[in-house]
């Protein structure tokens, strides 16, 4: 498990705004489970609140929401890194939320079910081997 104090701005931006980079929010929602969705929204809201009144950061947020470009994410990452450096309380808050999201996603990954059908065992999400029962 990562130490929450080591989470960099880039990782936090990716967690909070990854859905804008994807083709649709549905793809991210499949990977982000249950309570993590609410935490992602909370993380985004905290970042937006922090940048309220900062024209450049607000422009970067808008650009990420509109086109989800990597260039916009990179700009936002720089602004977030600066904000985290200047405000350690804010940095600690968003790192904790980001770590909770990571923990929920990791727990989901580790609890995926495996099915044992006869001699072939396979993961539901990536079928390998012979998926026919009685194989």
C-alpha positions in Angstrom: 0.0 0.0 0.0 1.2 3.5 -0.8 1.9 6.0 1.8 -0.8 8.8 1.3 1.9 11.5 1.6 3.7 10.2 -1.5 0.7 10.5 -3.8 1.8 13.1 -6.5 -0.4 15.6 -8.2 -0.3 13.6 -11.4 -1.8 10.5 -9.8 -4.4 12.6 -8.0 -5.4 14.4 -11.3 -5.6 11.0 -13.0 -7.9 9.6 -10.3 -10.2 12.7 -10.2 -10.4 13.5 -13.9 -9.7 10.2 -15.7 -13.3 9.8 -16.9 -12.9 12.9 -19.1 -10.0 11.3 -20.9 -11.9 8.1 -21.5 -14.3 7.8 -24.4 -17.2 7.9 -21.9 -17.8 7.8 -18.2 -19.2 4.3 -18.5 -15.7 2.9 -19.1 -14.4 4.5 -15.9 -17.5 3.6 -14.0 -16.8 -0.1 -14.8 -13.4 0.2 -13.2 -14.4 2.5 -10.3 -16.7 0.6 -7.9 -19.4 1.6 -5.5 -18.3 4.1 -2.9 -15.3 5.0 -5.0 -17.5 6.9 -7.4 -18.7 9.2 -4.7 -15.1 9.7 -3.5 -14.0 10.5 -7.1 -16.7 13.2 -7.2 -15.6 14.5 -3.8 -12.0 14.7 -4.9 -13.0 16.6 -8.1 -15.1 18.9 -6.0 -12.3 19.6 -3.6 -9.9 20.5 -6.4 -12.5 22.7 -8.1 -13.2 24.5 -4.8 -9.5 25.1 -4.3 -9.1 26.7 -7.8 -12.2 28.9 -7.5 -11.1 32.4 -8.5 -7.9 31.2 -10.2 -8.6 32.0 -13.9 -5.8 29.8 -15.3 -6.7 26.8 -13.2 -10.4 27.3 -13.9 -9.6 27.4 -17.6 -7.6 24.1 -17.3 -10.5 22.5 -15.4 -13.0 23.6 -18.2 -10.7 22.3 -20.9 -10.4 18.9 -19.2 -14.2 18.7 -18.9 -14.7 19.7 -22.5 -12.1 17.7 -24.4 -10.2 15.6 -21.9 -6.9 16.3 -23.7 -3.7 15.2 -22.2 -2.3 18.7 -22.5 -5.2 20.0 -20.3 -4.5 17.3 -17.8 -0.8 18.2 -17.7 -1.7 21.9 -17.1 -4.1 20.9 -14.3 -1.4 18.7 -12.8 1.0 21.6 -12.6 -1.6 23.9 -11.0 -2.5 21.1 -8.5 1.2 20.5 -7.7 1.6 24.2 -6.9 -1.5 24.3 -4.8 -0.4 21.2 -2.8 3.0 22.7 -2.2 1.5 26.0 -1.0 -1.2 24.4 1.2 -0.2 21.3 3.1 -3.6 20.9 4.7 -5.3 20.8 1.3 -2.6 18.4 0.0 -3.2 16.1 2.9 -7.0 16.1 2.4 -6.9 15.3 -1.2 -4.1 12.7 -0.8 -6.3 10.9 1.8 -9.3 10.9 -0.5 -7.2 9.6 -3.4 -5.8 6.9 -1.2 -9.3 5.8 -0.2 -10.2 5.5 -3.9 -7.1 3.5 -4.6 -7.8 1.2 -1.6 -11.4 0.6 -2.8 -10.3 -0.1 -6.4 -7.5 -2.5 -5.1 -9.9 -4.3 -2.9 -12.3 -4.8 -5.9 -9.5 -6.2 -8.0 -8.3 -8.6 -5.3 -11.8 -9.9 -4.7 -12.6 -10.9 -8.3 -14.1 -14.3 -8.4 -12.5 -17.2 -10.1 -14.6 -20.0 -11.4 -13.4 -23.6 -11.3 -15.2 -25.7 -13.8 -13.8 -29.1 -14.1 -10.1 -29.0 -14.9 -10.1 -25.5 -16.3 -10.0 -22.5 -14.1 -10.4 -19.0 -15.5 -11.0 -15.4 -14.4 -14.4 -14.1 -15.4 -12.9 -10.9 -16.8 -10.2 -12.5 -18.9 -11.1 -16.0 -20.0 -8.1 -18.2 -20.6 -8.1 -21.9 -21.3 -11.2 -23.8 -22.3 -14.3 -22.0 -21.0 -16.6 -24.9 -22.0 -17.9 -26.8 -19.0 -16.6 -30.3 -18.8 -13.9 -29.3 -21.2 
